[in-house]
C-alpha cells in the first residue's frame, strides 16, 4: 500500500523535474548558446537569443504540452476502459487526425489560417469526426459503456487507417513524403500565440479530469462498484473520455501521432505510487510533459547532422520499456 507521504513526495519530485526540464532543454542543441547573450536584447544580430526564444523554447513548450495531454489522456483511458493497453488513440483519434492530414496534403491545402496550416485544421477536424462517429455508434446501440466505446473506437480506427493507406497509395512522391513525415510524429517551431491557446485548452482539460479523480478511482475498480457508490458511470465515462480525446486531438493536429507517451508514462507512475488518481493524474501529466520534452531534445540534438523525428525516438524507447514492464509484472 502506497502511503500518502510517498505520493506527495513523488508529485513534488516530478514537479521539480518538470521545471528543470523546461529550464535546461532550450539550451541544449547542435549549436551552443551563451547564457549571457540569450537574456540580452532580442535583436536580429543576437543569434543566441533568436535561436533560444524563436526556435528552441517554443518547441520545448509544445513538447511539454503534447506530453501533458497524451499522458493525462492515457491515464483516463486506462482507468475508464479498465484496459492496461488503452492509450489516447483508442477512440480512433490518431486514425481520424491522420486521415484529415493526408486529405489536406493530397489536395494541396498548404495555406495558413489563423497561424495554423490547413493540414492542422484538417487533422483536428478528422480527429473530431472520429470521436463523433464513435459516440454516434454508441448512441445507435443505446449503450455508452466502456466496452461499447472501446469496440466502436477500434472499428473507426481501422476504417480511417484503411483510408489513410488508400490516400498514400494514390499520392505522388512529394505528397507521399509529406504524409509519411506527418504520420511519423514530429515537433516543429510554433508561435507563442498558438502556444498560449493550446496551454489554456490543456489546462482546462486537466482541471476537468482532476475534478473526476474520485470517480476515476471507483471506475478503475469496476463499473458495478462505482454505481453502488452513487457514481453516474455513463456521465463520467462520456465527460472524461471526451475531454481526454479533445486534448489529444488538439496536440495530434499539431504534432502528428506520437506513440507510447500515453501508454508507458502512466504505467511507470502506477507502479511507483499506485492507482490513486488524485496523485496519479497530476504526476503523469507533469511526467509526460518532461518525458516528451527530453525525448525531443535528445532526438534533435544528438543524432546530427540529421534530426530524428520524436515519434520514432519515443517508439524506440517505448518498446523496451513495455517489455520491461511485462517481465517486471510477471516476476512480481
Secondary structure, DSSP 8 states (H G I E B T S, - for coil): ---HHHHHHHHHHHHHHHHHHHHHGGG-SSS---HHHHTS---TT-HHHHHIIIIIHHHHHHHHHHHHHHHHHHHHHHHHTT-TT--TTTTSHHHHHHHHHHHHHHTT---EETTEEHHHHHHHHHHHHHHHHHHHHHHHTT---HHHHHHHHHHHHHHHHHHHHHHHHHS-HHHHHHHHHHHH-------HHHHHHHHHHHHHHHHHHHHTHHHHHHHHH-HHHHHHTT--HHHHHHHHHHHHHHHHHHHHHHH----SHHHHHHHHHHHHH-S-HHHHHHHHHHHHHHHHHHHHHHHHHSSTTS---HHHHHHHHHHHHHHHHHHHHHH-
